Amino acid sequence: MNSKHIDLLDFSELPAPVYFRYADFNSHEYASAHRHPWGTLEYSANGVLHMEIGSSRFMSPPQYAVWVPPQIEHSFYSNQPINYRAVCLAPALCHELPKQACTLAISDILKAILKDFAARDVKIPEQETDQRLAQVLVDQLQQAPIHQCYLPYASSPGLLGILEALQVEPGDNRPLSAWAEQIHVSERTLARQFVRELGMSFGEWRQRLRFLAAIEALDSHRSIQEIAFDMGYSTGSAFIAMFQRQAGCTPEQYRRSHLSGRKL
């Protein structure tokens, strides 16, 4: 399937200290590797954001956003349709934000401001009330909890091979012991490697992967039950419980808000 290139902002500097950008991207749209002098919060209101920043991969669901500091090279790809939102910040406003690319947990207040600005197509906050909201948004960003990456990747070949195999088949239910045998290490060694390199257990990483894969699958016409089986769950209720813990809503609620919110 052909991919479509996304046009980048052609400013040499931002037209305002805080500048907002909105777009509805279809499947298989991309922005090639680029950098700019401002910092950018990259956010998907619906769908999963896929980015490469330096040598790291980032996949971010709607409860999180990816922070890209000024002058850091990054690229972007949409596996599925997404409601894209970006907040571009002049360098002077980036001093209190992380110096490295990372995932930020997005507050309900921040999401509400982005949704309101997108609905009104506010690119530059000019009205006094909008300027105050933009300042609240910057304050919220500076306080946002940092996650190095929602779904981190490994650098060691053995572990990376496991992660890539799981990404191809998120429903693979093989236990950690089977993966350890495949790369000729003990189960305990592999468990320690997950925590050391990824900052989380094998089970947590696989669950996050399944959640991201489920978000993309919900954009199809498959039933919730079918998606649950595809994600390796033996019952729909177990899948729904996992999704609700991660998203704060059921898969069906997410699907309805996703489809109705496409143009918001």
GISULCOR-V347038 format. One record per residue. N is the residue number from 1. RES is the residue in one letter. PHI is phi in whole degrees, 0 to 359 (none if undefined). PSI is psi in degrees with one decimal (none if undefined). OMEGA is omega as a letter, one per 30 degrees, with the letter a starting at -180 (NA if undefined). Layout:
n=N res=RES phi=PHI psi=PSI omega=OMEGA
n=N res=RES phi=PHI psi=PSI omega=OMEGA
//
This chain:
n=1 res=M phi=none psi=135.9 omega=a
n=2 res=N phi=286 psi=145.1 omega=l
n=3 res=S phi=257 psi=149.6 omega=a
n=4 res=K phi=248 psi=132.6 omega=a
n=5 res=H phi=282 psi=139.0 omega=l
n=6 res=I phi=266 psi=130.3 omega=l
n=7 res=D phi=291 psi=136.1 omega=l
n=8 res=L phi=266 psi=161.4 omega=l
n=9 res=L phi=297 psi=134.4 omega=a
n=10 res=D phi=257 psi=27.2 omega=l
n=11 res=F phi=280 psi=148.4 omega=l
n=12 res=S phi=273 psi=-26.6 omega=l
n=13 res=E phi=213 psi=160.4 omega=a
n=14 res=L phi=292 psi=146.0 omega=l
n=15 res=P phi=285 psi=-8.6 omega=l
n=16 res=A phi=204 psi=156.6 omega=a
n=17 res=P phi=302 psi=-32.8 omega=l
n=18 res=V phi=236 psi=121.4 omega=a
n=19 res=Y phi=230 psi=135.0 omega=a
n=20 res=F phi=249 psi=144.6 omega=l
n=21 res=R phi=227 psi=139.7 omega=a
n=22 res=Y phi=226 psi=144.7 omega=l
n=23 res=A phi=199 psi=150.0 omega=l
n=24 res=D phi=255 psi=109.1 omega=a
n=25 res=F phi=263 psi=139.0 omega=l
n=26 res=N phi=275 psi=178.2 omega=l
n=27 res=S phi=299 psi=145.1 omega=l
n=28 res=H phi=63 psi=40.8 omega=l
n=29 res=E phi=254 psi=148.5 omega=a
n=30 res=Y phi=212 psi=155.5 omega=l
n=31 res=A phi=242 psi=123.9 omega=a
n=32 res=S phi=289 psi=168.1 omega=a
n=33 res=A phi=303 psi=130.6 omega=a
n=34 res=H phi=204 psi=169.9 omega=l
n=35 res=R phi=214 psi=159.3 omega=l
n=36 res=H phi=211 psi=164.6 omega=a
n=37 res=P phi=284 psi=-5.5 omega=l
n=38 res=W phi=252 psi=163.6 omega=l
n=39 res=G phi=272 psi=153.6 omega=a
n=40 res=T phi=222 psi=131.1 omega=l
n=41 res=L phi=267 psi=117.5 omega=a
n=42 res=E phi=256 psi=124.3 omega=a
n=43 res=Y phi=219 psi=141.6 omega=l
n=44 res=S phi=245 psi=115.0 omega=l
n=45 res=A phi=292 psi=-29.4 omega=l
n=46 res=N phi=216 psi=134.7 omega=a
n=47 res=G phi=99 psi=176.6 omega=a
n=48 res=V phi=253 psi=129.0 omega=l
n=49 res=L phi=275 psi=126.9 omega=l
n=50 res=H phi=248 psi=121.5 omega=l
n=51 res=M phi=222 psi=152.5 omega=l
n=52 res=E phi=241 psi=126.0 omega=a
n=53 res=I phi=232 psi=113.4 omega=a
n=54 res=G phi=63 psi=-126.3 omega=l
n=55 res=S phi=259 psi=10.8 omega=a
n=56 res=S phi=253 psi=146.6 omega=l
n=57 res=R phi=258 psi=140.2 omega=l
n=58 res=F phi=233 psi=131.3 omega=l
n=59 res=M phi=234 psi=124.1 omega=a
n=60 res=S phi=229 psi=124.6 omega=l
n=61 res=P phi=278 psi=174.8 omega=a
n=62 res=P phi=295 psi=-12.6 omega=l
n=63 res=Q phi=278 psi=-5.6 omega=a
n=64 res=Y phi=228 psi=165.0 omega=l
n=65 res=A phi=221 psi=161.9 omega=a
n=66 res=V phi=255 psi=126.8 omega=l
n=67 res=W phi=263 psi=124.7 omega=l
n=68 res=V phi=244 psi=109.0 omega=a
n=69 res=P phi=295 psi=165.5 omega=l
n=70 res=P phi=303 psi=144.4 omega=l
n=71 res=Q phi=67 psi=15.0 omega=l
n=72 res=I phi=263 psi=126.5 omega=a
n=73 res=E phi=290 psi=136.1 omega=l
n=74 res=H phi=207 psi=157.5 omega=l
n=75 res=S phi=223 psi=169.8 omega=a
n=76 res=F phi=214 psi=145.2 omega=l
n=77 res=Y phi=214 psi=140.2 omega=l
n=78 res=S phi=251 psi=111.1 omega=l
n=79 res=N phi=292 psi=-40.2 omega=a
n=80 res=Q phi=229 psi=166.9 omega=l
n=81 res=P phi=303 psi=137.6 omega=l
n=82 res=I phi=223 psi=150.0 omega=l
n=83 res=N phi=270 psi=100.6 omega=a
n=84 res=Y phi=273 psi=135.9 omega=l
n=85 res=R phi=227 psi=138.2 omega=l
n=86 res=A phi=225 psi=139.2 omega=l
n=87 res=V phi=244 psi=113.9 omega=a
n=88 res=C phi=261 psi=128.9 omega=a
n=89 res=L phi=241 psi=131.5 omega=l
n=90 res=A phi=302 psi=150.3 omega=a
n=91 res=P phi=309 psi=-36.4 omega=a
n=92 res=A phi=297 psi=-26.1 omega=a
n=93 res=L phi=272 psi=-3.5 omega=a
n=94 res=C phi=266 psi=-5.7 omega=a
n=95 res=H phi=298 psi=-33.0 omega=a
n=96 res=E phi=269 psi=5.1 omega=l
n=97 res=L phi=254 psi=162.9 omega=a
n=98 res=P phi=303 psi=145.7 omega=a
n=99 res=K phi=276 psi=-15.1 omega=l
n=100 res=Q phi=246 psi=151.5 omega=l
n=101 res=A phi=300 psi=140.7 omega=a
n=102 res=C phi=198 psi=174.1 omega=l
n=103 res=T phi=260 psi=133.4 omega=l
n=104 res=L phi=246 psi=135.1 omega=l
n=105 res=A phi=287 psi=131.4 omega=a
n=106 res=I phi=260 psi=125.6 omega=a
n=107 res=S phi=284 psi=160.9 omega=l
n=108 res=D phi=298 psi=-35.2 omega=l
n=109 res=I phi=297 psi=-47.0 omega=a
n=110 res=L phi=298 psi=-43.8 omega=l
n=111 res=K phi=298 psi=-39.4 omega=a
n=112 res=A phi=294 psi=-39.9 omega=l
n=113 res=I phi=295 psi=-44.9 omega=l
n=114 res=L phi=298 psi=-41.3 omega=l
n=115 res=K phi=295 psi=-42.8 omega=l
n=116 res=D phi=295 psi=-47.1 omega=a
n=117 res=F phi=297 psi=-40.2 omega=l
n=118 res=A phi=295 psi=-42.4 omega=a
n=119 res=A phi=298 psi=-33.5 omega=a
n=120 res=R phi=262 psi=1.8 omega=l
n=121 res=D phi=55 psi=45.2 omega=l
n=122 res=V phi=276 psi=107.5 omega=l
n=123 res=K phi=267 psi=-41.2 omega=l
n=124 res=I phi=239 psi=118.3 omega=l
n=125 res=P phi=291 psi=107.8 omega=a
n=126 res=E phi=253 psi=-38.6 omega=l
n=127 res=Q phi=291 psi=150.3 omega=a
n=128 res=E phi=300 psi=-39.2 omega=l
n=129 res=T phi=295 psi=-38.6 omega=l
n=130 res=D phi=291 psi=-35.7 omega=l
n=131 res=Q phi=297 psi=-37.8 omega=l
n=132 res=R phi=293 psi=-41.6 omega=l
n=133 res=L phi=297 psi=-39.7 omega=l
n=134 res=A phi=297 psi=-37.1 omega=l
n=135 res=Q phi=293 psi=-39.3 omega=l
n=136 res=V phi=299 psi=-42.6 omega=l
n=137 res=L phi=300 psi=-45.2 omega=l
n=138 res=V phi=298 psi=-42.1 omega=l
n=139 res=D phi=300 psi=-42.5 omega=l
n=140 res=Q phi=296 psi=-39.8 omega=l
n=141 res=L phi=297 psi=-42.3 omega=a
n=142 res=Q phi=294 psi=-22.5 omega=a
n=143 res=Q phi=260 psi=-4.0 omega=a
n=144 res=A phi=295 psi=134.3 omega=l
n=145 res=P phi=299 psi=136.8 omega=a
n=146 res=I phi=265 psi=133.3 omega=l
n=147 res=H phi=239 psi=129.9 omega=a
n=148 res=Q phi=304 psi=-38.6 omega=l
n=149 res=C phi=191 psi=137.5 omega=a
n=150 res=Y phi=295 psi=-43.0 omega=l
n=151 res=L phi=232 psi=83.3 omega=a
n=152 res=P phi=291 psi=158.1 omega=l
n=153 res=Y phi=243 psi=158.7 omega=a
n=154 res=A phi=263 psi=161.6 omega=l
n=155 res=S phi=256 psi=-25.6 omega=a
n=156 res=S phi=286 psi=136.6 omega=a
n=157 res=P phi=303 psi=-43.1 omega=a
n=158 res=G phi=299 psi=-49.3 omega=a
n=159 res=L phi=291 psi=-39.8 omega=l
n=160 res=L phi=299 psi=-38.1 omega=l
n=161 res=G phi=299 psi=-39.5 omega=l
n=162 res=I phi=295 psi=-45.8 omega=a
n=163 res=L phi=297 psi=-40.5 omega=a
n=164 res=E phi=290 psi=-35.2 omega=l
n=165 res=A phi=295 psi=-40.4 omega=l
n=166 res=L phi=293 psi=-36.1 omega=l
n=167 res=Q phi=294 psi=-34.8 omega=l
n=168 res=V phi=292 psi=-35.9 omega=a
n=169 res=E phi=225 psi=78.5 omega=a
n=170 res=P phi=300 psi=-24.4 omega=a
n=171 res=G phi=277 psi=2.9 omega=l
n=172 res=D phi=297 psi=116.4 omega=a
n=173 res=N phi=261 psi=12.6 omega=l
n=174 res=R phi=302 psi=137.3 omega=a
n=175 res=P phi=287 psi=167.8 omega=a
n=176 res=L phi=303 psi=-36.0 omega=a
n=177 res=S phi=299 psi=-36.2 omega=a
n=178 res=A phi=291 psi=-39.1 omega=l
n=179 res=W phi=293 psi=-38.6 omega=l
n=180 res=A phi=298 psi=-42.2 omega=l
n=181 res=E phi=297 psi=-36.7 omega=a
n=182 res=Q phi=297 psi=-35.9 omega=a
n=183 res=I phi=255 psi=12.7 omega=l
n=184 res=H phi=63 psi=46.2 omega=l
n=185 res=V phi=227 psi=168.0 omega=l
n=186 res=S phi=283 psi=158.3 omega=l
n=187 res=E phi=300 psi=-40.8 omega=a
n=188 res=R phi=296 psi=-40.9 omega=l
n=189 res=T phi=298 psi=-44.4 omega=a
n=190 res=L phi=293 psi=-39.3 omega=l
n=191 res=A phi=300 psi=-43.4 omega=l
n=192 res=R phi=295 psi=-35.9 omega=a
n=193 res=Q phi=294 psi=-40.3 omega=l
n=194 res=F phi=302 psi=-49.7 omega=a
n=195 res=V phi=293 psi=-40.7 omega=a
n=196 res=R phi=292 psi=-45.0 omega=a
n=197 res=E phi=271 psi=-29.4 omega=a
n=198 res=L phi=248 psi=-14.3 omega=a
n=199 res=G phi=76 psi=15.0 omega=l
n=200 res=M phi=203 psi=166.6 omega=a
n=201 res=S phi=283 psi=166.1 omega=l
n=202 res=F phi=305 psi=-46.6 omega=a
n=203 res=G phi=298 psi=-41.6 omega=a
n=204 res=E phi=294 psi=-43.2 omega=a
n=205 res=W phi=297 psi=-44.8 omega=a
n=206 res=R phi=295 psi=-37.8 omega=l
n=207 res=Q phi=295 psi=-41.0 omega=l
n=208 res=R phi=296 psi=-41.0 omega=l
n=209 res=L phi=300 psi=-45.1 omega=a
n=210 res=R phi=295 psi=-36.5 omega=l
n=211 res=F phi=297 psi=-46.4 omega=l
n=212 res=L phi=297 psi=-42.7 omega=l
n=213 res=A phi=295 psi=-36.2 omega=l
n=214 res=A phi=294 psi=-40.4 omega=l
n=215 res=I phi=303 psi=-42.9 omega=l
n=216 res=E phi=289 psi=-37.0 omega=l
n=217 res=A phi=293 psi=-29.1 omega=a
n=218 res=L phi=292 psi=-11.9 omega=l
n=219 res=D phi=278 psi=-1.3 omega=l
n=220 res=S phi=260 psi=-177.7 omega=l
n=221 res=H phi=265 psi=7.0 omega=l
n=222 res=R phi=293 psi=149.8 omega=l
n=223 res=S phi=286 psi=161.8 omega=l
n=224 res=I phi=300 psi=-39.3 omega=l
n=225 res=Q phi=298 psi=-44.8 omega=l
n=226 res=E phi=298 psi=-43.0 omega=l
n=227 res=I phi=296 psi=-40.2 omega=l
n=228 res=A phi=303 psi=-46.9 omega=l
n=229 res=F phi=296 psi=-41.2 omega=l
n=230 res=D phi=300 psi=-32.2 omega=a
n=231 res=M phi=273 psi=4.4 omega=l
n=232 res=G phi=91 psi=11.4 omega=a
n=233 res=Y phi=265 psi=137.3 omega=a
n=234 res=S phi=280 psi=-20.3 omega=l
n=235 res=T phi=227 psi=149.9 omega=l
n=236 res=G phi=296 psi=-34.4 omega=a
n=237 res=S phi=293 psi=-36.8 omega=l
n=238 res=A phi=294 psi=-40.4 omega=l
n=239 res=F phi=296 psi=-45.7 omega=a
n=240 res=I phi=299 psi=-41.2 omega=l
n=241 res=A phi=297 psi=-44.0 omega=l
n=242 res=M phi=299 psi=-47.2 omega=a
n=243 res=F phi=297 psi=-41.4 omega=a
n=244 res=Q phi=294 psi=-36.8 omega=l
n=245 res=R phi=298 psi=-38.7 omega=a
n=246 res=Q phi=281 psi=-42.2 omega=a
n=247 res=A phi=259 psi=-18.8 omega=a
n=248 res=G phi=80 psi=9.0 omega=l
n=249 res=C phi=207 psi=165.8 omega=a
n=250 res=T phi=282 psi=162.4 omega=l
n=251 res=P phi=303 psi=-39.2 omega=a
n=252 res=E phi=293 psi=-41.0 omega=l
n=253 res=Q phi=297 psi=-41.5 omega=l
n=254 res=Y phi=297 psi=-43.7 omega=a
n=255 res=R phi=299 psi=-43.3 omega=a
n=256 res=R phi=296 psi=-45.0 omega=a
n=257 res=S phi=291 psi=-32.6 omega=l
n=258 res=H phi=295 psi=-49.4 omega=a
n=259 res=L phi=290 psi=-42.0 omega=a
n=260 res=S phi=285 psi=-22.9 omega=a
n=261 res=G phi=266 psi=6.1 omega=a
n=262 res=R phi=307 psi=-40.8 omega=a
n=263 res=K phi=259 psi=7.8 omega=l
n=264 res=L phi=281 psi=none omega=NA
//
